[in-house]
């Protein structure tokens, strides 16, 4: 499906292109910021770690409801 559901199919948005994150989304973001895909994924992780410290409630165990 994507990079976010756990199916391990990084190129398949499973029919939900506005919801699921694919490799192609990351590649597009990387190119737009003159970064590699690897550097972009590392930055996403680093940013999430930083944000988790600032906003721990947003990372609660209960998944948020999709809007």
VOBALUM-254124 format. One record per residue (C-alpha): residue number from 1; x, y, z. Coordinates in nm, 2 decimals, decimal comma. Layout:
VOBALUM-254124
  seq       u       v       w
  NUM       X       Y       Z
...
***
This chain:
VOBALUM-254124
  seq       u       v       w
    1    0,00    0,00    0,00
    2    0,24    0,26    0,11
    3    0,51    0,35    0,36
    4    0,27    0,39    0,65
    5    0,03    0,10    0,69
    6    0,27   -0,19    0,73
    7    0,19   -0,39    0,42
    8    0,54   -0,33    0,29
    9    0,43   -0,23   -0,06
   10    0,59    0,12   -0,08
   11    0,46    0,20   -0,42
   12    0,09    0,11   -0,38
   13   -0,14    0,37   -0,23
   14   -0,42    0,11   -0,20
   15   -0,67    0,34   -0,38
   16   -0,62    0,62   -0,12
   17   -0,37    0,86   -0,28
   18   -0,48    1,15   -0,06
   19   -0,43    0,95    0,26
   20   -0,15    0,70    0,22
   21    0,22    0,79    0,17
   22    0,40    0,62   -0,11
   23    0,77    0,61   -0,21
   24    0,68    0,83   -0,50
   25    0,54    1,10   -0,26
   26    0,87    1,09   -0,06
   27    1,07    1,10   -0,39
   28    0,88    1,40   -0,51
   29    0,93    1,58   -0,17
   30    1,30    1,49   -0,18
   31    1,35    1,63   -0,53
   32    1,16    1,95   -0,44
   33    1,40    2,01   -0,15
   34    1,71    1,90   -0,34
   35    1,76    1,60   -0,11
   36    1,79    1,23   -0,16
   37    1,51    0,99   -0,06
   38    1,73    0,85    0,21
   39    1,80    1,19    0,36
   40    1,43    1,28    0,34
   41    1,33    0,97    0,53
   42    1,60    1,04    0,79
   43    1,47    1,40    0,82
   44    1,11    1,27    0,86
   45    1,23    1,05    1,15
   46    1,44    1,33    1,30
   47    1,15    1,58    1,28
   48    0,90    1,33    1,43
   49    1,14    1,27    1,72
   50    1,17    1,64    1,78
   51    0,80    1,70    1,75
   52    0,72    1,41    1,98
   53    0,91    1,58    2,26
   54    0,73    1,91    2,20
   55    0,38    1,75    2,15
   56    0,37    1,42    2,33
   57   -0,01    1,40    2,33
   58   -0,01    1,39    1,95
   59    0,17    1,06    1,97
   60   -0,07    0,88    2,20
   61   -0,12    0,51    2,16
   62   -0,48    0,56    2,04
   63   -0,48    0,62    1,66
   64   -0,64    0,95    1,56
   65   -0,97    0,95    1,37
   66   -0,91    1,02    1,00
   67   -1,10    1,32    0,87
***
